[in-house]
Amino acid sequence: MPVLEFAHVGLMCKDPIATERFYTRHFGFHRTRVYAPGPEQVVMIKGPGGVYLELFKADENAPSPPPKEAGPSWPCIRHLCFSVASLDEQIKSMGADAKLTLGPLDMGAFVEGMRVCWLSDPDGNIVELNQGYKDENNPPPLENER
């Protein structure tokens, strides 16, 4: 099997400029490319660790209400997640842009020292802020048979 590298997540945006400003201001993204400049432009932004978001202008309204809490419970991308050194400091630095949908919660019962919260971006997408996640030393293997 060839080795794959994760490329990007595409987001449909009511206001791509507001969405770009949100991720630039609070998560260290920067613009790397603009396709077809103008009102229908598509913008690529790159964040720390090499993650990219591709921002498209939405031309329809959402068919359902915006997700709540930690994200939708139907098959989809549930939320984006960013690791932060201090959950409280990140929320504080975001000011009014930190529109919390759930938390902060102590997740120490699952991962020692982990705290999380979820908030919505300008388009209602859910963003998780995670402090303290660590991989498990020996997670149970995926079983090959169903």
C-alpha positions in Angstrom: 0.0 0.0 0.0 1.4 3.4 -0.9 2.2 5.9 1.9 -0.4 8.7 2.0 0.0 12.1 3.5 -3.0 14.0 4.8 -3.6 17.0 2.6 -6.5 19.3 3.8 -10.0 19.7 5.1 -12.4 21.8 2.9 -14.9 24.1 4.6 -17.9 25.7 3.1 -18.1 29.2 4.6 -20.9 31.9 4.8 -18.1 34.5 5.0 -14.7 33.0 4.0 -12.9 36.1 5.0 -14.3 36.0 8.6 -13.5 32.3 8.7 -9.9 32.9 7.5 -9.5 35.7 10.1 -10.8 33.4 12.9 -8.3 30.6 12.1 -5.5 33.1 11.4 -6.0 35.1 14.6 -6.6 32.2 17.0 -4.8 29.2 15.6 -1.8 30.5 13.7 -2.9 29.8 10.1 -1.7 31.8 7.2 -2.7 32.2 3.6 -0.8 30.0 1.1 -2.8 30.1 -2.1 -5.9 31.8 -3.7 -7.7 30.1 -6.5 -9.7 32.3 -8.9 -9.4 35.6 -7.0 -12.6 37.5 -6.6 -16.0 37.0 -5.0 -15.9 33.2 -5.6 -12.3 32.7 -4.6 -11.1 29.6 -2.8 -8.4 30.2 -0.2 -5.9 27.7 1.2 -4.6 28.4 4.7 -1.9 26.5 6.5 -1.6 26.0 10.2 1.0 24.8 12.6 2.1 21.2 12.0 1.3 21.6 8.3 -2.5 21.2 8.5 -4.4 23.0 5.7 -7.9 24.3 5.5 -9.5 25.0 2.1 -12.1 27.7 2.4 -15.0 27.9 -0.1 -17.9 30.4 -0.3 -21.2 28.7 0.5 -24.0 29.5 -1.9 -26.8 27.7 0.0 -28.1 27.7 3.5 -27.5 24.7 5.7 -30.2 22.1 5.4 -30.2 21.5 9.2 -29.6 23.5 12.4 -25.9 24.1 13.3 -24.3 21.3 15.4 -24.3 21.6 19.2 -21.9 20.6 22.0 -19.1 18.4 20.6 -20.5 18.2 17.1 -23.1 16.3 15.1 -23.9 12.6 15.9 -24.6 11.6 12.3 -21.9 10.4 9.8 -19.8 13.4 9.0 -16.7 15.3 10.2 -17.7 15.9 13.8 -15.2 18.6 14.7 -11.7 20.0 14.1 -9.3 19.8 17.1 -6.4 21.8 18.2 -3.9 20.9 20.9 -3.3 23.8 23.3 -0.8 24.2 26.1 -3.4 25.9 28.4 -7.1 25.5 27.7 -7.9 28.4 30.0 -5.4 30.8 28.4 -6.5 29.9 24.9 -10.2 30.6 25.8 -9.2 33.8 27.5 -7.1 35.0 24.5 -9.9 34.3 22.1 -12.2 36.7 24.0 -15.7 37.0 22.4 -14.6 34.7 19.5 -14.7 31.8 22.0 -18.3 30.8 21.5 -18.3 27.7 23.8 -20.8 25.0 22.9 -19.6 22.5 25.6 -17.1 22.6 28.5 -14.5 23.1 29.6 -14.6 19.5 30.8 -12.1 17.4 32.8 -11.4 14.3 30.8 -8.9 12.9 33.3 -11.0 9.7 33.7 -10.0 8.9 30.0 -6.6 10.5 29.7 -4.8 11.7 32.8 -4.5 15.5 32.8 -6.7 16.0 29.8 -9.2 18.9 29.6 -11.3 19.9 26.6 -13.9 22.3 25.4 -15.8 22.8 22.2 -16.7 26.1 20.5 -18.1 27.2 17.2 -16.3 29.0 14.4 -17.9 31.8 12.4 -19.7 29.2 10.2 -21.0 27.1 13.1 -18.4 24.3 12.6 -17.4 22.8 15.9 -13.7 23.2 17.0 -12.3 21.3 20.0 -9.6 22.7 22.1 -7.6 19.9 23.8 -5.1 20.2 26.6 -3.1 17.2 27.7 -4.0 14.4 25.2 -1.5 11.6 25.1 -1.4 8.4 23.0 -2.0 5.2 24.8 1.1 3.0 25.3 -0.5 -0.2 24.2 -3.9 0.3 22.7 -5.9 -2.8 21.9 -5.3 -3.9 18.2 -7.9 -3.6 15.5 -9.4 -7.0 14.9 -9.1 -8.1 11.3 -12.4 -10.1 11.2 -15.9 -8.9 11.6 
